[in-house]
Amino acid sequence: MGIALRRCAVHGASVGRVRGRIGGIGHIRGRTNTLPLHVEILYNDYNYSGAFAVASLLSMFAVITLVFKKLLEWKTGRKGQVS
């Protein structure tokens, strides 16, 4: 049971953090923000280099999360098993 909970936590963290929650809670400009919303704001303000930099950080975080997930699967010997 403990391993299943750990796997759910890792999966939830990777999916929830990487995708962000656009409009899930609401957005108050200047007070609440997520990285995807920040990219959109920068892009809409014609700050293309800033939007690209933040999007690159978001993409790197996604890759690091996937590498961490694969490392955990390799260490535990469980590849893609649900339970």
N, C-alpha and C positions, 0 to 999 in steps of 0.2 A: 504494500500500500504506500509506503514512504517513497519508493522510486517513482511510482505513478504520479504522486503529487509533485515531486521534483520536476518530472518531465512536463507536467502541465504548467508549472510555474515558469520554466524556461521557455516553453512555447508561447505562453501568454505574454511574457516580457518581450520576446522577439517580435511577435506579430503586433502587439499593441503599441510598443514604442517606435518601431520602425515605420509603421503605417501612419501613426498619429491619429488624432481624432478631429477631423475637420468638421466643425459644426456640431460635434457631439454634445458639448456642454454649452456652447455659445461663445461668441467672440466679442470682447470689449476691446477695441483698439487701444493699445498702450497699456492695458492691464493684464489681459489673458492672451496667451500666444502659444502656439506649437510650432515646431520647425517647418512643417509643410505650409502652415499659414504665413509664417515669416518669409518663406520663399515667395509665396504669392504676393505678399505686400511689397517686397523688394522689387519683384518683377513689374508690378503695376506702377511703381514709382520710377520706372525706367532705370533702376539700379541693377543692370544685368550682371555685372561682375560680382556684386554682393549676393545676388540670387544664386548664381552659379557656385559660389564658394559655400553657401549654406547647404545647397542641394548636394554638393560633393561631400560635405561632412555627414549629411544624412545617409548618403550611399555608403560611405566608409563604415559608418556605424552598423548598417545592415550586413555588410560583408564580415565585419568583426563578430557580429552576433552569430552568423551562420558558421564561421570557423569555430567559435566557442562551442556551439551545439554539436558539430562534428567531432570535436575533441572529446566532449563528454560521452558521446556515443562510442567512440573508439576505446576510451578508458573503461567504460562499463561493459563493453562487448554487446551492447544492445543496439542494433541498427534498425530503426523504423518500426520497432515492436510497440504495440499499443499498451499492453499491460506489463 
